[in-house]
Amino acid sequence: MIRFLFRLIGLVLLAAGFIFLIYDGTRSIAGNMVLMTTLEAAWNTLLSTGPEVYRPAVDRLGVPWLWDPVIQSVLKQPTWLILGVLGAIFMLLGRGKKKLIGYVRG
């Protein structure tokens, strides 16, 4: 059941990443330059609160260094890349067990 859930989440994330890839490609063709939607811009567009709202929560965890180099660099990446990587990770987590070939003891 949990593998199915991981595969479903992975498939939805991959589909969303593909949608953002097509969106960025269409904008790039129309604008005659490469245009990428960053994860931060997509977050600000889709949700009413920006990612800065969660900074105090990260600071309260006791790892203030996590926000500035790590989370900020992830938020500056293209949305399709982040969603694609997360989708691939969830798909790998949800894959079935490898079938053994031949006679294997153990």
C-alpha positions, 0 to 999 in steps of 0.5 A: 500500500505504501509503495502505491502511495509513493508511486502515485506521489511520484507520478503526480510530481513528475507530471507537474514537473513536465507541465512546468517544463512545457510552460517554460519552453512555451514562454521561452519560444514566445520571448526569444530567450530562455525563461525559467520559472523558479520554485520561489516564483511558482510558490508565490504565484500558487500560494498566498504565503511566500517561503519566507513565512517558514524561516522562523520555523527553520530557525527554531529547529536550531539549524539557522544555517539550513535556510540561507545556503540550502533552502535558498539555493533550492528555491532559486532552481527551476520548478520543473527540475525540483519536481522532476527530481522529487518525482524520480525519488518517490518513484524509486522508493515505490518500486517493487522488489527485484525478482530473483533469476535462477536458483538463489538461496538465502 
